[in-house]
């Protein structure tokens, strides 16, 4: 049973910070390619940040320097630290995982998805 459960979303003012968490059940995240995605109303799903089984990371240009993806292998938790939040960051954020190590991190091709956690940033 593979399951991803996100938490940590909420409503903050511009310039604030949030940390999203994704707890994985049924597998070990250290063996998976993982990523955070987001989707705002009326917009396409966007890859925000990814991390490989080798801990290599990749970020979308829109969040580079503000967001940090990390994982705690011992606790089987993926994190997304979001600083200097902007109204443009408002979206539903999803955790994703995939066992196909050879694929790029910032791609929509992931097999497992969480239900999402809402992030709202006000001006």
C-alpha positions in Angstrom: 0.0 0.0 0.0 1.7 3.2 -1.3 0.4 6.4 0.2 1.6 10.0 0.4 0.1 12.4 2.9 0.8 16.1 2.7 0.4 18.7 5.4 1.6 22.1 6.4 -0.4 24.3 4.1 -2.2 27.3 5.2 -2.8 31.0 4.6 0.0 33.5 5.1 0.8 37.0 4.1 3.3 37.9 1.4 6.9 37.5 2.7 6.0 34.8 5.1 7.1 31.2 5.3 5.6 27.7 5.4 7.0 24.2 5.5 5.2 21.5 3.8 5.6 17.9 4.8 4.9 14.7 2.9 4.8 11.4 4.9 5.3 8.3 2.8 3.7 5.0 3.7 4.4 1.6 2.1 7.8 2.3 0.7 11.1 4.0 1.6 11.6 7.4 0.1 15.3 7.1 -0.1 14.8 4.7 -3.0 12.5 7.0 -4.9 12.6 10.1 -7.1 10.4 12.6 -5.4 9.0 16.1 -6.1 6.6 18.8 -5.2 4.1 20.1 -7.7 1.6 22.9 -7.6 -1.5 23.9 -9.5 -3.4 27.1 -9.3 -7.0 27.5 -10.5 -7.0 27.8 -14.3 -3.4 27.0 -14.6 -1.4 23.9 -15.6 0.3 21.7 -13.0 3.8 22.9 -12.4 6.8 21.0 -11.1 8.3 23.1 -8.3 11.2 21.1 -6.9 12.5 17.6 -7.1 15.0 15.4 -5.3 16.5 12.2 -6.5 17.5 9.0 -4.6 21.0 10.4 -4.7 19.9 13.6 -3.1 20.4 15.7 -6.2 17.9 18.5 -6.3 16.3 20.6 -9.0 14.1 23.7 -8.8 11.8 25.6 -11.1 13.1 29.1 -11.9 10.1 30.7 -10.2 11.0 29.4 -6.8 14.8 29.1 -7.0 16.4 30.8 -4.0 13.2 30.8 -2.0 12.1 27.2 -1.7 14.2 24.3 -0.5 13.3 20.6 -0.9 14.7 18.1 1.5 14.0 14.7 3.0 14.5 12.9 6.2 15.2 9.3 5.2 15.0 8.0 8.7 11.5 9.4 9.2 10.4 8.8 5.6 9.3 12.4 5.2 9.7 14.8 2.3 9.8 18.6 3.0 9.4 21.8 1.1 10.5 24.9 3.0 9.0 27.9 1.4 10.3 31.4 2.2 9.6 34.9 0.9 6.2 33.7 -0.3 4.5 35.7 -3.0 0.8 35.8 -4.0 1.8 34.0 -7.2 2.8 31.0 -5.1 -0.9 30.4 -4.2 -1.8 27.0 -5.3 -2.6 23.4 -4.3 0.7 21.7 -3.6 1.1 18.0 -4.2 3.8 15.5 -3.2 4.8 12.9 -5.8 7.0 9.9 -5.9 8.3 7.5 -8.5 10.6 4.5 -8.6 12.0 5.2 -12.1 15.4 6.6 -11.2 16.5 7.4 -14.7 13.8 10.0 -15.4 14.3 13.8 -14.9 13.2 15.3 -11.6 11.1 18.1 -13.1 8.7 16.1 -15.1 5.0 15.3 -14.7 5.7 11.6 -15.1 5.3 10.4 -11.5 3.4 7.3 -10.5 2.3 8.2 -6.9 0.6 11.4 -5.8 -0.7 12.8 -2.6 -4.1 14.5 -2.2 -2.6 18.0 -1.9 -2.4 20.8 0.7 -3.6 24.3 0.0 -1.2 27.3 0.2 -2.7 30.7 0.0 -0.5 33.9 0.1 -2.2 37.2 0.4 -0.9 40.6 -0.5 
